[in-house]
Amino acid sequence: MNAAGYVRVSTEEQVQGYSPEAQKRSIERCCTGQGWDLVKLYMDLGVSGAKPPTKEARPQLWSMIRDAKKGIFEVALVVNFDRISRDTADAGWIRKEFEINGVRMAETSSPDLDSRTPTGKAMYGMKAVFAELERELIRERTKRGMAEGKEQGKHMGRPPAGFAIGEGGRLVLDNRGVKVLSLLKRNPKVNAQILQKALEIKKYKDAWTLLRSVKAHAGDPSATPQIEAVPPVSTGPQPPST
């Protein structure tokens, strides 16, 4: 019997150590134990299970569904059904797409499970419900944590251009931010073109973003230089001091 494996890991799961390599090894061991031929392995990396099964959002899952229509494999194998989707509606649609093409879905821990049978459908459906519930709970906790962080004066999310996250979760100027602020103090009329040349920034857009970011956040009391001073940046010939 031919089997195909599907591996998915989100960015957060990669950080937590839910590695694609571990999923791949589990699928390979299962196929060996069952005497199945693993004809293809599909891997969507850094992709949330909430994403729809479209060519743009989940290209490898999309390819897997298309290959199922060609009769390339009879078993779609995953480590856990939550790898398929964390949305109950999408999970149901995916199961039906495999079923109408004669493909059953199974987990490496339960290779005999057939998602086409009443019991298999029930198990698959329940896992889809709990996968979506877990996703919603994580989202709720994240929102609550971000709200609490903002109340404590912490910067939540990725730091803007020219800044880094310092002690206590507050914004601090990084090396480029310090240089930009130094230029602005000497010449408040510095524009993106001058900044691009002074800091040797390749793209004008990056210089514009950096300048705008420092101007927007440097007035925040938490966004103060907390790193060693850098040498002054030259913007060209300066008038002699009087």
Steps between C-alpha positions, in 0.01 A plus 500: 500500500622848413495769765573872500604695807407855591706717735396843622657722762416858587757763590403475867526120498847520342609720789348252747696214347214329308744429221412386148786250524330324792173479306681368196675226700170395659336470157792300360501261799126446470522419130784257562305328777188470286686389190380805306695675228548867587470641150507869590538736795330839498624771738345838579747676729427814700130474414214533746238227512237774480604575141256374234597209272571720198790500257622833637460434874585128522682411176619155609160391635345628180744288297422199717126532433566534126724192503228304682276562201767339282497181710866532606432372855229331706592624849555860614713472813563764766640503853178655625184609322556855624783516244231499230304796633397690813173607340209255520343609170829470309581169669166358388548618143850348483377163632226491237745585222718206598201269548345559158838410348529173694758626750472437871663717764690358795729603785838341566377396847188337351593378150200265485255787543296561186355852474239369254325276755239630749745454789784656307286798400395553862859487626617735227213741568562509876871567452415781257270658761766485770769629262287806424421545871871494586569758230230732635623463858857584394371806313302613805798459733723688259259794478467512876877488544552780248239717673666445839842574352381829354354601837845442654667718236654209310535498123315203355596338173794564271697819575477776237796592280785653698395343829546185705320355801690594816469420866144474625367461147548868417624645173865607481683652206734264320821614327323629190236672709767683701665618179171626360417684822846656499443627147157638588637689800760669281263557211124457558443533125685177415301309239509140378735582212758655734459211744544241225832654398625562855435147627569331165155342486446316172127565454333839524187332643701355791649843577153658491359232733789539744472879510123490547529238775756693705303823464182324613643316800799698624270727700387203707677515840557125481671531163830644617855399404619231740807395304848641454527828314605476136728738308320790331381432148617737227238646268750683284697824543396696806531878544790608723412557861498860617 
